[in-house]
């Protein structure tokens, strides 16, 4: 005989399991995408640091990462057009903030964009799964240290710290 | 699939770990199979515990277990069968009916 308390407990257990299944599926799926962005962040920042005249790095790297994300994200979720539209809105916001605040140097733009990326991960962490929030906080820490303490080596911090954090986080997510 | 409400509890389904296993498999889109390692994480069970409960569910025809060789290792994929999904959803409806009846009785 199953009583009311047993039934409520079983239903709560089912709901928790469904949420956990959804969360872990999201982690595993996001792992490749996060690692892709990590590689781009690492390579582009290192190129910018060691060869500042090579201005092609980011204009090539960012579209490659976007294409990678779209390719890996195909067929996932029920959002349809909403995911690319959200990405487009965020890109537009970042571009407007850079224009309005009159960011002058590539270093300022780099730090600002990385801070936006960190915030994006924290927001995902709040809504989807806390691992994303830890990734965001790790990237935010790199931006903070680089900008406020060691600005001379900003690209190294953002490349090795931020990019490295993304790559390691991607592996962590894939193992979920 | 619209589940019919079970008249009595399905004892195979109702056991807590097996209930979580079926809930996890039912949550997969299009009934896709789940890797043993992922399933273990989702239901928060040990290898031995999960293996024993999967054997019970497989014997009842509620899940299908597919072992695939990957190099020198074996990858175990688990999916819920049509019978298993019907049993799970029927038990779910049964649990909800108990809660609903209790709420009506409280009024």
HADDOCK unambig.tbl for C-alpha pairs under 7 A between the chains (distance, minus, plus):
assign (segid A and resid 4 and name CA) (segid B and resid 98 and name CA) 6.08 0.50 0.50
assign (segid A and resid 4 and name CA) (segid B and resid 99 and name CA) 5.63 0.50 0.50
assign (segid A and resid 4 and name CA) (segid B and resid 102 and name CA) 6.63 0.50 0.50
assign (segid A and resid 7 and name CA) (segid B and resid 95 and name CA) 5.12 0.50 0.50
assign (segid A and resid 7 and name CA) (segid B and resid 98 and name CA) 6.71 0.50 0.50
assign (segid A and resid 7 and name CA) (segid B and resid 99 and name CA) 6.59 0.50 0.50
assign (segid A and resid 8 and name CA) (segid B and resid 99 and name CA) 6.72 0.50 0.50
assign (segid A and resid 13 and name CA) (segid B and resid 20 and name CA) 6.97 0.50 0.50
assign (segid A and resid 14 and name CA) (segid B and resid 20 and name CA) 5.98 0.50 0.50
assign (segid A and resid 14 and name CA) (segid B and resid 23 and name CA) 5.71 0.50 0.50
assign (segid A and resid 17 and name CA) (segid B and resid 20 and name CA) 6.03 0.50 0.50
assign (segid A and resid 17 and name CA) (segid B and resid 23 and name CA) 6.41 0.50 0.50
assign (segid A and resid 17 and name CA) (segid B and resid 24 and name CA) 6.00 0.50 0.50
assign (segid A and resid 17 and name CA) (segid B and resid 42 and name CA) 6.50 0.50 0.50
assign (segid A and resid 17 and name CA) (segid B and resid 43 and name CA) 6.50 0.50 0.50
assign (segid A and resid 18 and name CA) (segid B and resid 23 and name CA) 6.24 0.50 0.50
assign (segid A and resid 18 and name CA) (segid B and resid 24 and name CA) 5.78 0.50 0.50
assign (segid A and resid 18 and name CA) (segid B and resid 27 and name CA) 5.85 0.50 0.50
assign (segid A and resid 20 and name CA) (segid B and resid 42 and name CA) 5.87 0.50 0.50
assign (segid A and resid 21 and name CA) (segid B and resid 24 and name CA) 5.88 0.50 0.50
assign (segid A and resid 21 and name CA) (segid B and resid 27 and name CA) 6.88 0.50 0.50
assign (segid A and resid 21 and name CA) (segid B and resid 42 and name CA) 5.58 0.50 0.50
assign (segid A and resid 176 and name CA) (segid B and resid 38 and name CA) 7.00 0.50 0.50
